[in-house]
Amino acid sequence: MNIKDHCIVLHNHNLCPDMDILPALDVLLMIPFSYTFEQMRATKGTSNVLKAFQTAWHFMKLIFPVFSVNWIAKSKPPTRDEQVRMASLALILLPEIALAETARHIGFIGGSFGEKLDLSVLTERNGLKEIYSDIAIPWMEVAFKDWGLVPNPDPLGPDSG
């Protein structure tokens, strides 16, 4: 599976990701892959797959939210209801895609060094709740601001008027 396949998943859920993000995303995803590969190569024979997963995940949680609403639409949907519908789906799907991409990296790298990967153990130790919040919260903050779904708070507070 490559990153374009994840966009097909989003399309199947009636989202319309901006395919123009794919070249930049492919380049950015080389960072966690290369860094994790080098980490496991340096510790070959004693590799810590959990540590490698955490390293790759650190990069994924920085990369995935950057593209914000581009994951779900090429342009802002015309109605607030459609924006909320799409954002709600993204809150569920994007962490899954980031997790799948991380697992793909770790699986390939681990296999290259003869390491066995049991993703259920990795996600259990890391906690799926934290994994979801690592992607969903930063993504939501950017997306909701981009689409104006939440009002900008008054920096001086409610009594500044």
N, C-alpha and C positions, 0 to 999 in steps of 0.2 A: 504494500500500500504506500502511496506517496501522498504528499500534502493535498494535491488536487482531488484525490479520492474523498478527503474530508469535506470538501466543498460539495461533492455529490450528495453526501449525507445531509448537509444543510439544505440543499435543493429539495431533497426528498421530504423535508419538513416544512416546505413552502417558505424557505428563506432564500434570498438572492444575493449570495456573497459577491463582492467585487473581485472578480478573477484577476484584476490588475495587481492585487497584493501578492500574488503567488511568486513572482520572481524575487521580490524583496524578502518574502518569508522564507523561500528556499535558501537564500544566502544567509539570513539570520540564523536559521536552524543548523547551519554548519558549525556555529559557535558551540552549542552544547554538545553536539556530536563529537567534534574534534577535542574539546576539552576533556570530556568523559573518556574518550578513546585513549587519550594520552595518560589520564589518571589510571586507567585499568592496565595499560601497558607498563607503566612504571611499577605497578604492584603485582605483575603477572605471577600467578601461583598462589598469591595471598590476597587476591583482589577482594574487596568488600563491595558486593553488588548493591547493598543498601546505601552505602556511601556514594557509589556511582549514581544510583537513582536520585539521591538527594542533590547531587551536583547538577545533573541534567535538569532536574525539576526547578532548581534555583533559576536557571536560564529561561526555562519555559514560562515560568510565572512572570518574568520580565517581558518576554517577547509577545506572548499571545494577546495580552490586553492592549498593546500598543496600537493594534489595528482596529480596535474599538468596533464601531458600527460597520466597518468594511467587511466584517465577518458575516453580517446578516443582510446587508443591502448596499447596492451601489450608490443609492441616494436616499435621502430621508423620506420615509413613507408619508403620504399626504395627510393621513389622519392620526390623531393621537391614539385611537383604539388600535390601529395597525402597528404603530410604533410600540405600544405596550405589549401587543401579542408577540411581535418579533423579538423584543427584548426578553420577554418571559421564556421563550423557547431557547434563546441564546444562553440564558443563565443556566439552563439544564445541559445543553449540548456542548458548549465551548469547553467546560472543564473536562468532559469526556474525551473530546478531541485532543486536548493538551495532554491528558493522561495517556491516551493511545499513542500519541506521537513520542512521548517519553519512553513508554514501554517498547516501542519499535526501536528506538535508538539503543536502549539498554539491551534488548534482546539480540540485536545484531552485534553489538560490541561484545557482549558477554559470550555469544556463540563463537566469535572470532578467537576468544581466549579460552574456550572450553568451559566457561562458567555457566551454571544452570540458573535460570531465572524463574522464580515463582512469584509472579506479580501479586497474587493474593496475599502473600506474606509481606511484600513491600508496602502495599496499600494499607494493610491492616496495621503495620507498625507506624506508618505515617499518618494514618487516619484519613478516611475519605472526606470527612467533614472539613479538615484543614486543606486537603487537596482542592476541594470545590471552592472554598473561600479564597484560596491563593489566586485563582483565576477569576472567579465570578465577581468578587468585590471590586478589584481594580478595573475590570472591564466595565462593570456597571457604573462606576463613578465617571469614567470617561464617556461612555455611551449616553448616559442620562444627561450629562452636561452638553454633549454635542447636539443632541436632539431637543434640548430644552425641556426635558420631562420633569425636572425639578427646578424650582426657582433658585436663582442665585441669592445666597444669604447676604443680608446687609452687613458689611464688614464692621460697622460701628455698633451693631446690635439693634434690637427692636426699639430702644428708647432714644435713638439718635435723631429722630425727626424733628 
